[in-house]
Each structure stands twice: as C-alpha cells, then as structure tokens.
Amino acid sequence: MELKEAIIKAGKGIWNAVPMIIGIVLLIGLTDVLIPKSLYAKVFTNSFFDPLIGSAFGSILAGSPITSYIVGGEFLAQGISLVAVTAFIVAWVTVGVVTLPAEIVMLGKKFAIARNVMSFIFAIIVAIITVGVLNLI
C-alpha cells in the first residue's frame, strides 16, 4: 500500500503544478517573441563584463536547449562575442528566474535558490573556460 500511496501523492503534486508550468511556458514564449534580437547587440559591448551580462540576460529570459543554438547563431551573426553568447546560452538553459516560483514549490526554497545561484556563477565560468580552450585549439 505504501507504493500506491506514494504514486497517488506524486500524481497529485504533478497535477497541481501543471497550471504553473503552463504559465511559465507561455511567459517564456512571450518574452522570446516580444524582445527583438537586435536589442541584445546594443547591450553587449564586447567588454570584460560580457559574460556577466550574458548570464544575467540568460537567467531572466530562460529558454529551451533546442532554440538556444538558433538564438546563439543570431547573436554571433550580430557581432556579439563568443564568451557572451556562451554565458547567455548556458544561463538560458540552466538558470531560471522565471521558473523559480515553480522550482520553489517543487524542490524547496533553499535548494531552488542555491541551484540557481550556482548555475549563474558556473555559466560565467564555463563561458570563460570554453572560449579560452577554443582559442588554444
């Protein structure tokens, strides 16, 4: 009986989270459509702060890994530095300011915040290391 109760409880938890997940998906889609890609070229200045700016924008906007390649390609075509694009994409996929309320409900406040902060920091580190390694090759 314990397994059955656990499955029922998990099912109820997932069912209760569905409206929040739908809202988050719609919000992410809306921001992706409403913010023109040309705006990003004005924000990134190919400076020392590009990884930080890229991570910040990626954290706020959030998106799916599949579309990140298209967005990254567009950014590179507009002359945005590779380190900024890499930080943006890593944060876009791993950090979720928009999805934070759902994460807090599902995973707990302390874990959700710690995971997002660490993902933000590692997005910057991964971007710098990736571009550094690519420059060595």
Order of alpha helices (4+ residues) and beta strands (2+ residues): alpha-alpha-alpha-alpha-alpha-alpha-alpha
